[in-house]
């Protein structure tokens, strides 16, 4: 029999890094989970004991990994995995499910990938600080979402720093620069009537090339990113202010209230007014 504790995080539309669930489990001998695929990243850290992970690689072929205390494993979105505890020394682990627009970029600097999902730390101090943050989140579930998100950022920093690749990262530095410039421009100008051409122009590249590198890096098109960013800002205004729907639409870059309501409903499935009534 397993001893399990977990919590669902009340997602408050954090964009760069957010959390979905977290917990810990003392597994019984041979206890297993899967095969299953997740919608987000899921990181397990092994506190004690051992177990086995079976995870599909980038080609969709299952690979088997033996994992022990002091190590961990990262499950990627859409990756099919099964994991089970040892029959003699079953593992105890803590986990966090997370995602966000900056996650893929940060993980690219580490040794963790869909082909190398096992976590090995290069620093004992960073590893200990990482596990302390994970345990803090698990044991302080009643704290506010902003408080927990702060500790999630610390966890993610220790995770990426302790697993940072020792090899030279082979990537296009100019491409990374363009993406950062584009996101900064969107964050500062989302409330204005900006277009994808405007964003590409700020980066000094053509629209077609910009769209290609943006989707490759972020995982969605510039149009999708801009609309999602605006809608997240709109939910903040709906929840925290008494502004009218038209005023909120204008505040996030939509002069036409009908266009704003259509865009909002395409993301959240309900109109802005219905969303506000549900979250009063």
C-alpha positions, 0 to 999 in steps of 0.5 A, a space after each residue: 500500500 502507498 502513502 500519498 499526499 497531493 494538492 491541485 494548484 489553483 492556477 491564477 494564469 501565471 504565464 512564464 511559469 505555473 504549477 498544476 499539482 504537487 505532492 509526495 508518495 511513499 510507494 508500496 513494493 512494486 507500485 506502478 503508474 502508467 502507461 500515461 501521457 501528461 499535458 505538462 512537465 512533471 518532475 519527480 525527485 527520489 528521496 529514498 529507495 529505487 525504482 524504474 522508469 520506462 519512457 518513450 524517446 523522441 522516436 517514440 521507442 520505449 527506453 528503460 531507466 533505473 533510478 535511485 535516491 538522490 536522482 530524479 526524472 522529468 516527464 515531458 508533455 505528451 511523452 508516454 511513460 510508466 514508472 514503478 517502485 522496486 519490490 525490495 526498496 520501493 521509492 519515496 518521491 516528491 513531485 511537481 507538475 509545471 509548465 510555462 512559456 519560458 520552460 522550454 527555453 530554460 530546459 534547453 540549457 540543461 542535460 534533461 531532454 526527452 531522450 535523457 529524462 534522468 536528473 543528475 545534479 552537478 552540485 550537492 548544494 543546489 540539489 539540496 536547495 531544490 528539494 527544500 523548495 519542493 518540500 516547502 511547496 508540498 507542506 505549505 499548500 495553504 499559502 497564497 498562489 503568489 507565495 507558492 509561485 515564488 517558491 516554484 521559481 526558486 525550485 525551477 532555478 535550482 533545477 536548471 542550475 544543478 542540471 545545467 549542461 556541461 557541454 557547449 550549447 549548440 544553438 542560434 544565439 541570434 535566434 534566442 535574441 530575437 525571441 527575447 526581443 519579441 516577448 519584451 516588445 509584446 509585454 510592453 505593447 500588448 495594449 496597443 494595436 500592434 501586429 506580427 509585422 510590427 514585432 518582426 520589424 522590432 527584431 529586424 527580420 521578415 515576418 515569415 522567418 520570425 514566425 518560424 523561429 518563434 513557433 520553434 522556440 515557444 511552441 505556438 505562433 506569435 499570433 497565439 502568444 499575443 492573444 493568450 497574453 492579452 487574454 490573461 491580462 484581461 482576466 486580471 482586469 475582470 477579476 480585480 477591477 470594475 471596468 466595463 467589458 468594452 474598457 477592458 477590451 480596449 485596455 488589452 488592445 481591442 477597440 472593438 468589443 465584439 472582437 475582444 469577446 470572440 477572442 476571449 471566448 476562444 480561449 476560455 470557452 465563455 464570454 468575458 461577462 460570464 467569466 467575471 460572474 464565475 470568478 467574483 
